[in-house]
Amino acid sequence: MKNKYRNPWAKELNIEKPEFYENDAPKVFSYRGVDVLRLANGSFDYVFCGCCITQRAGCDRGPKAQAVIDEILDGNQPVSDGVASHLIAHGSPALTYSQYTADYLAGLRA
């Protein structure tokens, strides 16, 4: 099965990357609409509504993966602006890195 999903960090890196990821990675876990794909190099892409929302070296299934997904979809884990925009467009709250930093500096986060 061919997967194609948006790379929200494509233009944010020093070396521009493709706008979409395309691979044959198997889905190893699904939770709250997020599919976890195991890539050939052993890492994992977490895909929500056609967009990668995080990439991890582990946490491919079970409670650890659920915790990662819950933190992101519930707006408790900071994400990039591109991921935040995607989450908000699909009804999830989102916490950006810049908002997390502002909250921290204002004493609102530990």
C-alpha positions, 0 to 999 in steps of 0.5 A: 500500500502506498502512503502519501501524506503532507510534510509540514516541515518541508520548508522549515529546514535548512535544506528544503524537503519534499512537500509530501512523504511517499512510502510503503510503510506499514501501519502498526497502530491507530488511535484517535484518528492517528495512524502510526507508520513504521518506516524502513529505517525503524523510525515512526511517522504519526499521521493525522488526516493526511499530515505527519504530526510527529516523527519518533524513533520509538513508541510504535504502539500501545500506551506509549504511542497513545500518550504521545497522541493524547499529548499532541491532540489535547494541546499539551505537547508543543508542535510546530506552527504548520502542525498546529495549523493542521490540528486546529483546522481539524478541531484539535487544540494545539500548542505551538513552541512559541506559545509554550515559550511565552507561557513559560517565560510568563510563569504559566508553565513549569 
